Amino acid sequence: MATTNVLAEEARAPKRRQRKSATSSDNTRDKILDAAEALIGERTYDTVSLREITQEAQVTLALSSYHFGTKDKLFADIVARRANVLGEMRRERLAKLEASAKLTTETILDAFMRPLFEKMIEGGRGWPAYLQILAQLGQTNRWLDLLHENFDSTAELFLEKLATTLPDVTRPLLMRGFSLALVAMLQTLSKNRRIDSLSGGKVSADDLVEAYNVLLKFSVCGLEGLSGLKKAKGRSRLKDLTAIA
């Protein structure tokens, strides 16, 4: 009986070692991702080196190369990691709305925007750094492929549903309006202190709960206000802008 138990234990040992090795590998990978996310979020992609990232993560350059290959691939994985979390949360909420027949412009926008606010408020210190990275992605055309790969499929799904609640808004106008709502969302989440200065301290950028309620209502009214708006010809738009100036 004792011999049988020893043999069984030896047979299980390689599996335990394999699981331990996999867990260690995952921990190392996460340490590198966390360090890179924090540094790039605080600064920018171009001003952070791989050496700085590995020093922050307390790993070797060789380990970073093993897990990610290049700095570009590491950055892509940083973007994808939390984008997958957001995408899943957004799609789940949208599916629940459809199942309960509660699709309105407001509930659709809420299902899209609220998850990121929840993560910023409750999701730990990594999310603020990730938000700064999202802001960097939106400042240039350099990262369009990353945005397309990680966010466009979910955004398209929400645009399709918004089209059903806003049938009088043409697709080009809906896309432009939705894009403006996303810009406002990221600006709000960045906690830009301009609102504190403008209000003399009466309104705080830190109050994301109040800010979210305003953002959601503002976005809903903005999209609904596009109903019936016709796309003006270029010359007419320029004439209107000249009159405003």
N, C-alpha and C positions, 0 to 999 in steps of 0.2 A: 504493500500500500504506500509506504514512504517513497519507494522508488518511482511509483506511478505519479505521485504528487510532484516530485522533483522534475520529472520529464515534462509534465504539464506546465510547470512554472517556466522551464527553459523554453518551451515552445511559445509561451506568451511573451517572453522577454523581448524578442525582436520587434514585435508590434508595439510594445510600450516605448521602446527606444525610438521607433519611427514616429509615434505620436508626439513624443517629447521633442524630437528634432523639428517636426512640422510646426509645433507651437512656438519654439524658439525662433524659427525662420519668420513666422508671422509677426512675432513681437518685434524683431529687428526691422522688418519692413514697415510696420506701423510707426516705430520710433523715427525712422528716416522721413516718412511722410509727414508726421507731426512737426518735426523740426523744420522741414522745408516749407511747410504751410505757414508756420509762425513767422519765419524769417522773410519769406516772399510777401506775405500779407503786410508785414510791418514796413518793408521797403518796396522793392520791385524785383521782377524776375531777373532783369539784367544786372542788378547791383548785388546779387547774392551768388556766391560761388558754391560749387559742389563741396569744396574743402570746408567752407564755413558750415554748410549743412551737416556734413558728417561729424564735424567737431561738436556741433550743437547736439547731435543725436548720440555722440560718443561711440561712433562706429568708424570703421576704416573706409577709405575710398573704394577699396576692393569689394567690400560688402555692398556698397551703393551700386557699383557697376554690376555686380552679380544680380541684384534684385531689379534694377531698372535700366541698366545699360547706359543711357544718356540722360543728361539734364532735361532735355525736351520730353523724354518719356516719363521721367519722374514728375514733371509738371503736369503732363497729361493725366497721370494717375491721381495726382492731387485733386484736379478738377473733377475727375470721374467719381472719386470716392464718395463725396457728399452729394454730387449731382444725382447719383443713383438713389440715395436716401430720399432726397427731395422729390424725384420723379415718382418713386413708389408711393410716397405719402399723397402726392397730388392726384395720381391716378386712382388710388383707393377711395379718396374722398369724392372724386367725380363719379366713380362707379356707384357709390352709395346714393348720391343725388339722383342719378338716373334710375336706380332701383326704386326710390321712393317718389319718383316723378316730381322732384322739387328743383328742377333746373330753371333758374332765372339768371339774369345778368349778374345780379349781386351774389348769388350762391356759387356761381361758376368762378367769378373772380376771387371770392373768399377761399374756395377750395385750392386755388392756385397760389394766392399770396400768403395765407395764414401759416402754412407749414414753415416757411422761412422765418417768420416772426417768432413762432413758437421755439424754433431752434435757437434763434438769437437770444431769447429770454431765458430758456431753460436748458439748452443743449450743450453747455460747457464752453470752455474758452476757445476751442478750435473753430467754432462757427464765426465769431467776429473776424478772425484772420481770414477765413474762407470768404467772407463777404467782401473784404478788401481786395481779394484776388478776383472776385467777380467784377468788381468795379474796374480793375485793371483790364480785364478782358473786354469790357465794353468801351474802353477809351480809344481803341485802335482797331483797324481791320486785320491786324496781325494774327489774331486768334479766332477768326471766323470758323475755321475748321473744327476747333475744339468746342465752340458754342454749338455748332451744327450737330456734332456727334453726340453731345451730352444733353442738350436742352430742346432742340428743335422738334423732335418727334412728340414730346409731351406738349409743347406749345401749340403745335398744329392740332392736336386733339382738343385742346381747350378752345382754340379758334373755331373749330368746327361746331362746337356746342354753342359758342357765343353767336355764331351765325344763325342758329335756330331761334335765339331769343331776340336777335336784332336783325330781322329780315329786310328792313329798309336801309341798312347800312351796307354799302358795297364792300366787297372783299378787300380792295386796296385801302379804303378808309378804315376798315376794321383792323387791319394789320398795323396801320400807322397809329391808330388810337391805342391799341394794345401795347405797342412798343413804347409809347409815351407813358402809359401806366406802369410799365416795368421800370422805366427810368425813374419815375417818381418813387416807386417802391424801394429801389436801391439807394436813392438819395435819402429817403426817410430812415432806412436801416443804418446808414452810415453815421447817423447822429450828428449831422453837420450843425455847427454852433451858430450858423447864420440866424436861425429862428430864435435862439436865445438873445442874440444881439438886437435883432429887429423888434422883439417884443419887450426889450428892457428887462429881461429875466422873468417875465410873466409866463412864458411858454418854454418848456424844456425839451430839448432834443432827446433827452434820456427817457422820456415818458413814451415808450413804444406802444403801450396799450392805447392811450389817447390818440397818438399819431396814427395808429392803424385804423381806428374808427373813421378818422378824417380821410385818410388815404382811400379806404374802400368806398366811402360815399362819393368822394371826388372822382374816382375812377369810373364808378357806375354812371354818374351823371355825365361825365365826359363822353363815354361811349354811347350812351343813349342820346346825347345831344348831337351826335353825328347823323342821326336818322334823317333821311331826306336831303342831306348835304350832297351837292353835285360837285364832281371834280372839275375845277375851273381850268381854262386854258392858260398856258404859261404867261401870255401877255396880260391877261386879266389879273392873274395873281400878282404880277409885278406892279401893275397899276394900283392895286389895292394896297400893297406894301408901301408904295410911294406916298399914297394918301395918308397912311398911318404915320409915316415918318414926318 
